Amino acid sequence: MTIPQTIAPSGRIVVSQRLKSSVDRLVNTFIFLTILSAITTPVQAVKKPLTPALVTQESQIVSPSISRIMWRPGHEQFSYIRDQDPGSSVWLYDVSTRQARRLEIPGSVNLSTYQWSPAGDEILFEGGNDLWLFDVRTSQMKRLTNDPEREEEPTFSPTGNNIAFVKKNNIYTLDLNTGKVTQLTTDGTDLVLNGKFDWVYKEELADRSTGRSYDWSPDGKWIAYLRLDDTPVPQYPLISFLSRHVKLSMQRFPQSGDPNPKASFHVVSIDGKTRKSWESSSIEYFGPRFAWTPDSQSVSFLTLNRDQTEETAHLWNIEKGSDRALVVERDKYWINSLNPPHFLHGGRFLWLSERDGWMHLYLYNVDGNLIKKLTSGDWMLDRPLFSDLPMFQLGGDSGWVYFLSTQADPRERQIYRVRLDGSSLERISKSAGTHVFYLSPDGRYYVDKSSDYKTPPVTRLYRSDGEEIAMIDKPVNHLDDYELGSTEFVTVKAPDGTELYARLVKPPNFDPHKKYPVVVKVYGGPEVQMVVNAWGVTSLEDQLFAQNGYVLWTLDNRGSWGRGHAFETPIFEHLGRQELRDQLAGVDYLKSLPYVDSSRMGIWGWSYGGYMTLYTLTHAPDVFKCGAAGGPVTDWKFYDSIYTERYMRTAEVNPDGYREASPLEAAGNLRANLLLMHGVDDDNVHLQNTINFIEALVRDGKSYALYLQPGEKHGFIAYSARLYLVKRLLKFFDDNLHPVAE
């Protein structure tokens, strides 16, 4: 705006009184608006600090995401469990209305055990050692059993007329029309288990995903089951000290080289009158899952030799009693896939194999002849660890097969589909990160639960081609209220050129001109991948360390999951050795960073990570100033047969490998300050491991700190125990590495 002006005789610019008033008004208005803006502009909120209590109880920051998602048979609806105050609840979502309603489940049943009837009208629950049936149409709950003995591992028959379950290690059926209970096996004892896994089978072959070892035939007339006899398995004493009179229980636990459970395969008619058996003295292990042909005439099961280098898929015709091999897989190291054939109509089946070094999908005919390899490339099909989800899902009669794969990035899991003729392979998930999906039985929709390293899981509904329909669940998220450090994904090259993936978390308000201590969080073992683009149970824990002034580092060494079989096998017969070489390549990278203080580096891990911590401190004793080892294996002769022999064979066959892999043998090399941690009731990695390591340390004159948690097993459950663990870890590293938090 131009203001009219006149020039006085003195040469000064003179503004008329009328114009001067206008200018004054403008100036005053400007000042007023400036002040008003300052008043109304929100002051940036001060970020809150994380605390061990918040990290231990993450729900105060991020509400739990929905779980146990299942499609309701015969309906365009799916159910899920929502955890919120005052407790958990089951919800039913309708695709057509885009609405969810809470199911009013009476009683105190275990909601996490729920399963739909084949007709989709009823839901089966376990609760109070008994079985309960909830009618969705009437909201009425019916008690099916009333017995002091526990009925467990229940399933509906495919017809929906019966329920099978296990009680006192025997298999029973319950006729839902008459209420009649029929006992199908009679030889179950504390040592003989019918239809139920023992400890080592569930832990190492079934991936903890299920305790059930039986399956219905499609016509509902037969049940196939595994019988395990633990009589030859050595006993291991477990002692509970949290009572006036100490309690002793005995666990059947085969350590490396010990006798395993004696396994046999059987089928029984649902009236219990006909039983057929398949046994072989040359078979060491049976696969944990079975598959019936669509006509219910034959059943397929897997067998493995003790070294787990040869797997046979058998097809057993139960009427004729004939048995033949459908597929035989061999690997000079070990076999990962324990998935039975998936039979299709028309005399074909789908088969998973790692024969080319990557987990891929193959199509066979029922004669055992390969029709086509459906997927190929330097990537793999996968499923979430310890999940009961299948490796692939069929889209009804659409001709599509859906699966998760690493094709886009080994650190992610994206949803793909391919036609049964091997054509039209395509990715249908859009967002970066890690996905888990649940396909509707007719193949028209899927529910996708996805996350990335900075975003907790979000659940959405999609059409089968990847078109989003609706947001189902987005947890309440207060992460923006807290002071969090930045996360970077890093690629490190090992000396031989192998690329290794790592994750680095920097402290908040990071200053590149300062020097920071480093905490290396390690796992390093097979079957597990730590460096993934996903929200995880330790995401806030990592941030807590960063907030306290540490650079937090995690690297996936060779032997870990997700990069193909050739990336795993360098650890064969020499656990610890290659893992350490790769971890040290990560340390060299850290030392190259100008902001890392290499004189203040610590390492910690749990389970295999506890083993790697001890192996590192005893085999590279000058690298780390301190380390904390939780639930560690200290000598592989102490661990279970199936896991240990898969990677190490037995000590009799591989004595040098066992000796070189043992932190126990090298305890005298320890120079760093050490914290040992263990759950007293650990039935997985027994306390024996830590006790023997302590004895070796004392013998060699080495100091250590010890934290034993009574009443806890391999993974701590109680809030108080988990909180104390986090506090103890932080104090240990603070005392040794002396960080300066911002």
BELGITA-V197392 format. One line per field, one symbol per residue. phi: phi as a letter, one per 40 degrees, with the letter a starting at -180 (. if undefined). burial: b if it has 9 or more other ideal C-beta (glycine too) atoms within 8 Angstrom, else e. A space follows every 50 residues. Layout:
phi: ???
burial: ???
//
This chain:
phi: .cccabbcdcgccbbcdccccccdcccccccccccccccccccdcccccc bdccccbcccbbccccafcaccdgbcabbabbcaccicabbbbbcccfbb bcccccgbccccccaccdcgbbbcbbafgbbbbbcccbgcbbccbaaccc cbfcaccdcgcbbbabbfgbcbbbcccbgcbbccbbccacbbbbgacccc cccbbcfgcabcbaaccdcgbbbcabbbbcdccdcbcbbbccacbdbbbb bcbccdgcccdcbababacccgcbbbbbbaccccbbccbbaccdcgcbbb abbbcccgbbbbccbbccccgcbaccabbbacbabccbbcdbcbcggbac ababccgbcbbbbbcccgcccaccbahcaacaaccfbccccabccfccgb bbacabdcadcbbbcbaacccgcgcacbcbcchbbbbbccdcgcbacbbb abcbbcdbbbbbcccgccbaccabdcbbdccbcbccbbcbbbccdcgccb cbbbbcccfdbcccbbcbbccbbgccgbbccbcacbcbdccccccccchb cbbbbccchccgbgcccccdcdgadgccdcdccccccccdcccccccccb bbaaabgcccdccccccbbacbcbcaabbbfccbaccccccccccdbbfb cccbcccccccccdcbdcccbccbbbbacccdbbccddccdcccdccccc gbcabbbbbcgbccbcbcdccccccccccdccccccbfcbcc
burial: eeeeeeeeeeeeeebeeebbeebeeeeeeeeeeeeeeeeeeeeeeeeeeb ebebbbebeebbebbbbbbbbbbeeebbbbbbeeeeebbbbbbbbeeeee eebebeeebebebbbbbbebebbbbbbeebbbbbbbeebebeebbeeeee bbbbbbbbebebbbbbbebbbbbbbbeeeebbbbbeebeeebbbbbbbbb bbbbbbeeebbbbbbbbbebebbbbbbbbbeebbebebebeeeeeeeeee bbbbbbbbebbebbbbbbbbebeeebebeeeebebbbbbbbbbeebebbb bbbbbebbbbbbbbbbbbeeeeeebbbebebeebbebbbbbbbbeeebbb bbbbeeebbbbbbbbbebeeeebbbeeeebbbbeeebeeebbbbbbeeeb bbbbbbeeeebbbbbbbbbbebeeeeebbeeebbbbbbbbeebebbbbbb bbbeebbbbbbbebebeebeebbebebbbeebbbbebebbebbbeeebeb bbbbbbbbebeeeeebbbbbbbbbbbebbbbbbbbeeebbbbbbbbbbbb bbbbbbbbbbbbebbebbeebeebbbbbbbbbbbbbbebbeeeebbbeeb bbbbbbbbbbbbbbbbbbbbbeebbbbbbbbbbbbbbbbbbbbbbbbbeb beebeebbebbbbbebbeebebbbbbbbbbbbbbbbbebbebbbebbeeb ebebebbbbebbbbebeeeebbbbbbbbbbebbbebbebeee
//
